[in-house]
Amino acid sequence: MYGRCDIIYHSCYMTSWLLLLHQIPPKPPYFRAKVLRRLTKLGALAIKNSAYLLPESEDTREDFEWICREITTQGGAAWLFRAETLVGLTNEQLETMFTNLRSADYQELIRDARALLEQESNPADEARLLHQFESLKRIDFFGNPARTEFETLVAELKQREEHGPRSEKETESGRVWVTRRGIRVDRIASAWLIQKFIDPAATFQFVDPSSYVHSGAEIRFDMYEGEFTHEGEMCTFEVLLARHGLLARYPTLQPIAEIVHDIDLKDERYERAETRGVACLIDGICGRLPGDDSRLEEGKRLFDSLQRGFGDHFESKPLD
């Protein structure tokens, strides 16, 4: 049985706000927590129980509409309104409430950035911090004042990186890169990244880790004790990005990293709209093609197309 989803657009000269009201069914028990987590990630402001607000844009309207559909498919009800003002709250008050909502997030990033400045440079930690900042910027709708302080600290980190050792950014060309056989999303995406941005002459070996004996001339990725593998909350693709400083030059890789992360780690951290479709395509490639070489060739075309698609929204920076 499906619930009810009403989308009501109030006609006025200038629409500014989207208001979501919902009734979430008690079962399944995890669903309420999932919806609340999604609303938090979208930066929605809770103005009362089961009432959430976002400033109006094409993206926020689409986000709220998806939540409405999810709620109704579980038997709940949801209503989405568009309005210029809300009775009892001025637009200035609402903007202040949204700004204050992000203050704790920025203070946490500022503390982490200062801690990084006080220790030896760690590209993986710096990349993780920048990932968090990119996610935060998307929901910092009215420019929290702490953002300027954080960006100043990031500039200091980048300046230190530019004047520090570059050994991990420079990789000898034509190396042999080794990973576990039976490649799936993280290994396919990582091999694509290596050959396209890190080592264009790279060759790949897909091995049984139980019988593989490492040679010092080979670089292991996404495998136990590998030179490049999971670190903390980052998948191998994200670690490769961080170690080689690729995001600053190629911002189109950021959304791809978020998609690969969510498919590989299954933690729904980023919840991009494209993730489910890419996961389906990867499953299709792996189900149809048993050989790793053929999986990689088809996977490279997939990630080439993804990067091209995201290129409509980013401007890549050329190599120095």
C-alpha positions as CSV (number, residue, x, y, z in Angstrom):
1,M,0.0,0.0,0.0
2,Y,1.4,3.3,-1.0
3,G,1.2,6.5,1.0
4,R,0.4,10.0,0.0
5,C,2.7,12.6,-1.6
6,D,1.4,16.0,-2.3
7,I,3.5,18.7,-4.0
8,I,1.8,22.1,-3.7
9,Y,3.4,25.1,-5.3
10,H,2.0,28.3,-3.9
11,S,1.8,31.0,-6.5
12,C,3.6,34.2,-5.6
13,Y,5.8,36.7,-7.3
14,M,9.0,35.4,-5.7
15,T,9.3,31.9,-4.3
16,S,12.2,31.4,-1.8
17,W,11.5,28.4,0.4
18,L,10.6,24.8,0.2
19,L,8.8,23.3,3.2
20,L,8.5,19.5,3.6
21,L,6.0,18.0,6.0
22,H,6.0,14.2,6.6
23,Q,4.4,11.3,8.4
24,I,6.8,8.4,8.6
25,P,5.4,4.9,9.2
26,P,6.6,3.0,12.3
27,K,7.8,0.1,10.2
28,P,10.4,-0.8,9.0
29,P,12.1,0.6,12.2
30,Y,15.3,1.7,10.5
31,F,13.5,3.9,7.9
32,R,12.9,6.9,10.2
33,A,16.6,7.1,11.0
34,K,17.4,6.8,7.3
35,V,15.1,9.7,6.4
36,L,16.5,11.9,9.2
37,R,20.0,11.1,8.1
38,R,19.2,12.1,4.5
39,L,17.6,15.4,5.7
40,T,20.7,16.2,7.8
41,K,23.0,15.6,4.8
42,L,20.8,17.9,2.7
43,G,21.3,20.7,5.2
44,A,17.5,20.9,5.9
45,L,16.4,23.0,8.8
46,A,13.9,21.4,11.3
47,I,11.4,24.1,12.2
48,K,9.2,21.8,14.2
49,N,8.6,18.0,14.4
50,S,8.3,16.5,11.0
51,A,8.7,19.9,9.3
52,Y,11.8,20.7,7.3
53,L,12.9,23.7,5.3
54,L,15.4,24.4,2.5
55,P,16.0,27.5,0.3
56,E,14.5,26.9,-3.1
57,S,16.6,25.8,-6.0
58,E,16.4,23.1,-8.7
59,D,18.7,20.9,-6.6
60,T,16.9,21.3,-3.3
61,R,13.5,20.8,-4.9
62,E,14.7,17.5,-6.5
63,D,16.2,16.4,-3.2
64,F,12.9,17.0,-1.3
65,E,10.9,15.3,-4.1
66,W,13.0,12.2,-3.8
67,I,12.5,12.1,-0.1
68,C,8.8,12.5,-0.6
69,R,8.7,9.5,-2.9
70,E,10.8,7.4,-0.6
71,I,8.4,8.1,2.3
72,T,5.3,7.3,0.3
73,T,6.7,4.0,-1.1
74,Q,7.1,2.9,2.6
75,G,3.4,3.7,3.3
76,G,3.9,7.2,4.8
77,A,2.7,10.6,3.7
78,A,4.6,13.7,2.6
79,W,3.7,17.2,1.5
80,L,6.0,19.7,-0.2
81,F,5.1,23.4,-0.3
82,R,6.8,26.4,-1.9
83,A,6.4,29.8,-0.2
84,E,8.0,33.2,-0.1
85,T,7.6,33.6,3.7
86,L,6.6,31.7,6.7
87,V,4.3,33.1,9.3
88,G,6.2,34.0,12.5
89,L,9.7,33.9,10.9
90,T,11.2,36.6,8.7
91,N,13.5,35.6,5.8
92,E,16.4,37.2,7.7
93,Q,15.7,35.0,10.8
94,L,15.5,31.9,8.6
95,E,18.8,32.7,6.9
96,T,20.5,33.2,10.4
97,M,19.1,29.8,11.5
98,F,20.6,28.1,8.5
99,T,23.9,29.9,9.0
100,N,24.0,28.9,12.7
101,L,23.2,25.3,11.7
102,R,26.6,25.0,9.9
103,S,28.7,26.6,12.7
104,A,29.5,23.4,14.5
105,D,30.5,21.7,11.3
106,Y,32.9,24.5,10.3
107,Q,34.4,24.6,13.8
108,E,35.2,20.9,13.6
109,L,36.9,21.4,10.2
110,I,38.8,24.3,11.6
111,R,40.1,22.2,14.5
112,D,41.1,19.4,12.1
113,A,42.9,21.9,9.7
114,R,44.8,23.4,12.6
115,A,45.9,20.0,13.8
116,L,47.2,19.1,10.3
117,L,49.2,22.3,10.2
118,E,50.9,21.4,13.5
119,Q,52.0,18.0,12.2
120,E,53.9,16.5,9.3
121,S,52.0,16.7,6.0
122,N,49.7,13.8,5.4
123,P,48.1,14.0,1.9
124,A,45.4,11.4,2.8
125,D,44.2,13.4,5.8
126,E,44.3,16.6,3.8
127,A,42.2,15.1,1.0
128,R,39.7,13.8,3.6
129,L,39.4,17.3,5.0
130,L,38.8,18.8,1.6
131,H,36.2,16.1,0.8
132,Q,34.3,17.1,4.0
133,F,34.6,20.7,3.0
134,E,33.1,20.1,-0.5
135,S,30.2,18.3,1.1
136,L,29.7,21.1,3.6
137,K,29.8,23.9,1.0
138,R,26.9,22.3,-0.8
139,I,24.7,22.9,2.3
140,D,26.2,26.2,3.5
141,F,23.5,28.1,1.7
142,F,24.1,31.6,3.2
143,G,27.8,31.6,3.7
144,N,28.7,30.9,7.3
145,P,31.4,33.4,8.5
146,A,33.6,30.6,9.7
147,R,34.0,29.4,6.1
148,T,36.5,32.2,5.4
149,E,38.7,31.2,8.4
150,F,38.7,27.6,7.2
151,E,39.6,28.5,3.6
152,T,42.5,30.5,5.0
153,L,43.8,27.4,6.8
154,V,43.3,25.3,3.6
155,A,45.4,27.9,1.7
156,E,48.2,27.5,4.3
157,L,48.0,23.7,3.9
158,K,48.2,23.9,0.1
159,Q,51.1,26.3,0.3
160,R,53.0,24.0,2.6
161,E,52.3,21.1,0.2
162,E,53.6,23.0,-2.8
163,H,56.9,23.7,-1.0
164,G,57.2,20.2,0.5
165,P,58.4,16.9,-1.0
166,R,56.7,15.7,-4.1
167,S,57.9,12.1,-4.1
168,E,54.4,10.6,-3.9
169,K,53.0,12.9,-6.7
170,E,55.7,11.8,-9.1
171,T,55.4,8.1,-10.2
172,E,57.9,6.4,-12.5
173,S,56.2,5.6,-15.8
174,G,55.6,2.1,-17.1
175,R,55.4,0.3,-13.8
176,V,53.6,-3.0,-13.1
177,W,50.6,-2.5,-10.9
178,V,49.2,-5.5,-9.1
179,T,45.8,-6.1,-7.6
180,R,43.5,-9.0,-6.6
181,R,41.8,-10.9,-9.5
182,G,38.0,-10.7,-9.9
183,I,38.1,-6.9,-10.1
184,R,35.0,-4.9,-9.2
185,V,34.3,-1.2,-8.7
186,D,37.2,0.1,-6.6
187,R,39.8,-1.9,-8.5
188,I,38.3,-1.0,-11.9
189,A,38.1,2.7,-11.1
190,S,41.6,2.7,-9.5
191,A,43.2,1.0,-12.6
192,W,41.4,3.6,-14.8
193,L,42.7,6.4,-12.6
194,I,46.3,5.0,-12.6
195,Q,46.5,4.7,-16.4
196,K,44.8,8.0,-17.2
197,F,46.3,10.3,-14.7
198,I,49.2,8.7,-12.8
199,D,51.1,6.2,-15.1
200,P,49.9,6.2,-18.7
201,A,52.2,3.4,-19.6
202,A,51.1,1.2,-16.6
203,T,50.5,-2.5,-17.1
204,F,48.3,-4.5,-14.7
205,Q,48.5,-8.0,-13.2
206,F,45.5,-9.6,-11.5
207,V,46.6,-12.2,-9.0
208,D,45.5,-14.7,-6.4
209,P,46.6,-13.0,-3.2
210,S,47.1,-16.3,-1.4
211,S,49.9,-17.3,-3.8
212,Y,51.2,-14.0,-4.9
213,V,54.8,-13.1,-4.0
214,H,55.6,-9.4,-4.1
215,S,58.4,-8.1,-6.2
216,G,59.9,-4.7,-5.2
217,A,59.5,-3.4,-8.7
218,E,55.7,-3.9,-8.6
219,I,53.1,-1.6,-7.0
220,R,50.2,-3.2,-5.2
221,F,46.8,-1.5,-5.0
222,D,43.6,-2.5,-3.2
223,M,45.2,-5.5,-1.6
224,Y,46.6,-6.4,1.8
225,E,49.9,-4.6,2.6
226,G,49.6,-2.8,-0.8
227,E,51.3,0.5,-1.4
228,F,47.8,2.0,-2.2
229,T,44.9,0.5,-0.4
230,H,42.0,1.5,2.0
231,E,43.0,4.0,4.6
232,G,40.5,4.9,7.4
233,E,37.2,5.8,5.7
234,M,38.8,6.1,2.2
235,C,38.6,3.5,-0.5
236,T,41.7,2.8,-2.7
237,F,40.4,5.2,-5.4
238,E,40.3,8.0,-2.9
239,V,43.7,7.2,-1.5
240,L,45.2,7.4,-5.0
241,L,43.6,10.8,-5.5
242,A,45.0,12.0,-2.2
243,R,48.5,10.7,-2.6
244,H,48.9,12.2,-6.0
245,G,47.1,15.5,-5.4
246,L,44.7,15.0,-8.4
247,L,41.6,16.7,-7.1
248,A,43.1,20.2,-7.3
249,R,43.9,19.7,-11.0
250,Y,40.9,17.6,-12.0
251,P,37.8,18.4,-9.9
252,T,35.7,16.2,-12.2
253,L,37.2,13.3,-10.2
254,Q,35.4,14.4,-7.0
255,P,31.9,13.1,-7.8
256,I,33.4,9.9,-9.3
257,A,35.3,9.4,-6.0
258,E,32.0,9.8,-4.1
259,I,30.2,7.3,-6.3
260,V,33.0,4.7,-6.0
261,H,33.2,5.2,-2.2
262,D,29.5,4.5,-1.7
263,I,29.4,1.5,-4.0
264,D,32.6,0.0,-2.5
265,L,32.1,0.8,1.2
266,K,28.3,0.6,1.1
267,D,28.0,3.3,3.8
268,E,25.7,5.7,1.8
269,R,28.0,8.6,2.8
270,Y,27.4,10.7,-0.2
271,E,24.2,9.4,-1.6
272,R,24.7,10.8,-5.1
273,A,21.8,10.3,-7.5
274,E,24.1,8.6,-10.0
275,T,25.4,5.9,-7.6
276,R,22.7,3.3,-8.1
277,G,22.9,3.5,-11.8
278,V,26.7,3.1,-11.8
279,A,26.5,0.2,-9.4
280,C,24.0,-1.5,-11.8
281,L,26.4,-1.0,-14.7
282,I,29.4,-2.3,-12.8
283,D,27.3,-5.4,-11.8
284,G,26.4,-5.9,-15.4
285,I,30.0,-5.6,-16.6
286,C,31.2,-8.1,-13.9
287,G,28.4,-10.5,-14.6
288,R,28.8,-10.5,-18.3
289,L,32.6,-10.5,-18.5
290,P,34.5,-13.1,-16.3
291,G,38.0,-11.9,-17.4
292,D,39.7,-9.1,-15.6
293,D,41.3,-7.6,-18.7
294,S,37.9,-7.3,-20.4
295,R,36.2,-6.0,-17.3
296,L,38.9,-3.3,-17.1
297,E,38.6,-2.3,-20.7
298,E,34.8,-1.9,-20.5
299,G,35.1,-0.2,-17.1
300,K,37.6,2.4,-18.4
301,R,35.0,3.4,-21.1
302,L,32.4,3.7,-18.3
303,F,34.6,6.0,-16.2
304,D,35.7,8.0,-19.2
305,S,32.1,8.7,-19.9
306,L,31.4,9.6,-16.3
307,Q,34.2,12.1,-16.2
308,R,33.1,13.6,-19.5
309,G,29.5,14.0,-18.1
310,F,30.7,15.7,-14.9
311,G,32.9,17.9,-17.0
312,D,29.9,20.0,-17.9
313,H,29.9,21.2,-14.3
314,F,33.6,21.6,-13.7
315,E,36.6,23.3,-15.3
316,S,39.7,21.0,-15.1
317,K,43.0,22.6,-14.4
318,P,45.9,21.6,-16.7
319,L,49.0,20.0,-15.3
320,D,51.9,22.4,-14.5
